[in-house]
Amino acid sequence: MAKFIYADNAATTKLSSQALEAMMPFLENAYGNPSSLYRFGQEAKTALEQARADMASCLNAQSGEIFFTSGGTESDNWAIRGVAQALGKKGRHIITSSIEHHAVMHTLQQLEREGYSVTWLPVDGEGRVNPDEVKKAIRPDTILITIMAANNEIGTIEPVAKIGAIAHEAGVLFHTDAVQATGHIPVDVETWNVDLLSLSGHKFHGPHGTGALYVRKGTRLAPLILGGGQEKGKRSGTENVAGCVGMAAALKEAVAEMPAESRRLTALRDKLINGLLALPRSRRTGPSKNRLPGTASLVFECVEGESMVLQLDARGICASSGSACSSASLEPSHVLLAIGLPQEIAHGSVRLSLGRDTTEKDVDDIIENLTAVVNNLRAMSPIWAA
Amino acid sequence: MLYSDKVMDHFSNPRNVGEVENANAVGQVGNPVCGDIMKITMRIQDNVIKDVKFKTFGCGAAVATSSMATEMVKGKTVGDALKLTNAAVAQALDGLPPQKLHCSVLAEEAVKAALTDYYTRQGIDPVPIMGEQCPHDCSCCSG
């Protein structure tokens, strides 16, 4: 079989075999609707509630605070729009960062069009939000602070616990998009002081189409999806029982193996970054410490990101880029611009996100192949002068 | 897949990469800020493009359109090369995704910039032949 190295675990992950095993009964035989009164339906309900309890214990939350959704995007949309609607009479100001995922960014841009006011906080050169800036941005009409726990492109871990403390001191709700963080770094809704937290199952070896929103007890949140009143009337729609059971199994597994796996991935990630920094006119994006264990991100001058990704693909390596050419717009990623990279350099970005199956040999292979790809493309580049 | 097989072929095995020695027609268009730059060098003899090469910084479509454009003008008379259109380049590649069509425009512009340079070097005013050149002041090129 041709070489296949999957280095795009920040995009999605392989379903864990434990999760698949946990899901199978609900895909095959136990297909009852958890809302049905008969025992066959209640079997599904019992499994769903066990999954909820398992998710809660992984986040140091209570079962009743976990609401199942279709994924991170829905959770982000719901948290933001749900607060905006519930508290719109109290105030219409929201604070966020300039490096949020599109699910948060585009939702807030839509709220701006609807008359809400949003403060987009800058970040430092490594992508960190300054908690003091958050504090300064709070106004009497601020109803929500939403800052991601860890960045999807450059892996920066944000000081959410400090931001959460500031939010609570000011009596403002705090939401964090923890889609990249959950299952990869310890997530604790109490020490983080969060009121709302979004997560996505397929980022930690759970099934696609699963996610959850943690909603602190007592938080006012309007529902986004109306219908049969499932999830205590907060999120209607027949529950994805197999998906929720699989997501919970995957999260339990990820949390159990986190101490060892995090150490292993951090070492591989640093080896990868350092190996690639041997290329001239290359630089790491995001911090050297306090970054997601598996996420390496770099820029190489005078080469373009999409070309790198396509050439890596031809060599059997899956990676991604924040270059403009990977999107419909001509602008490079807002995250790379927010950390102060000039546009011409931001075009040359590549993200390699390692995971459970990544071996040290894979890392050596990636270094060797990406070095060759960058050299090839530079030889073809009219602006490259060695 | 985002790209046609032809685009991937020209991206993976680009034709005519490099710089022609003793070139008498050189054109460069694009801007690093916008993420693609094409440089085309030609040697024109007896009004025929004897040799043509390119160097490109850009995405897969930028490389493929450069490669295809050089193939399409190689061995042609200057007059025939002037008739190269971005639509013809895109068509020869079995089409491009909509957001990549600007790359084919850049390839046509690069060929025309090289031919403009050729006329200028020959002491011929290019404007009556080529028309006014793209001022490269749109949002992309001006950054």
Chai-1 contact restraints between the chains, C-beta under 6 A:
chainA,res_idxA,chainB,res_idxB,connection_type,confidence,min_distance_angstrom,max_distance_angstrom,comment,restraint_id
A,E304,B,G35,contact,1.0,0.0,6.0,A-B,restraint_1
A,E304,B,G58,contact,1.0,0.0,6.0,A-B,restraint_2
A,E304,B,C59,contact,1.0,0.0,6.0,A-B,restraint_3
A,E306,B,C59,contact,1.0,0.0,6.0,A-B,restraint_4
A,E306,B,G60,contact,1.0,0.0,6.0,A-B,restraint_5
A,S307,B,C59,contact,1.0,0.0,6.0,A-B,restraint_6
A,S307,B,G60,contact,1.0,0.0,6.0,A-B,restraint_7
A,L310,B,G60,contact,1.0,0.0,6.0,A-B,restraint_8
A,A314,B,S12,contact,1.0,0.0,6.0,A-B,restraint_9
A,A324,B,G35,contact,1.0,0.0,6.0,A-B,restraint_10
A,C325,B,C59,contact,1.0,0.0,6.0,A-B,restraint_11
A,A328,B,Q99,contact,1.0,0.0,6.0,A-B,restraint_12
A,L330,B,C34,contact,1.0,0.0,6.0,A-B,restraint_13
A,L330,B,C140,contact,1.0,0.0,6.0,A-B,restraint_14
A,Q343,B,V33,contact,1.0,0.0,6.0,A-B,restraint_15
A,E344,B,P32,contact,1.0,0.0,6.0,A-B,restraint_16
A,E344,B,V33,contact,1.0,0.0,6.0,A-B,restraint_17
A,H347,B,G35,contact,1.0,0.0,6.0,A-B,restraint_18
A,M380,B,V17,contact,1.0,0.0,6.0,A-B,restraint_19
A,M380,B,K55,contact,1.0,0.0,6.0,A-B,restraint_20
A,S381,B,F57,contact,1.0,0.0,6.0,A-B,restraint_21
A,P382,B,I37,contact,1.0,0.0,6.0,A-B,restraint_22
A,P382,B,K39,contact,1.0,0.0,6.0,A-B,restraint_23
A,P382,B,K55,contact,1.0,0.0,6.0,A-B,restraint_24
A,I383,B,P32,contact,1.0,0.0,6.0,A-B,restraint_25
A,I383,B,I37,contact,1.0,0.0,6.0,A-B,restraint_26
A,I383,B,F57,contact,1.0,0.0,6.0,A-B,restraint_27
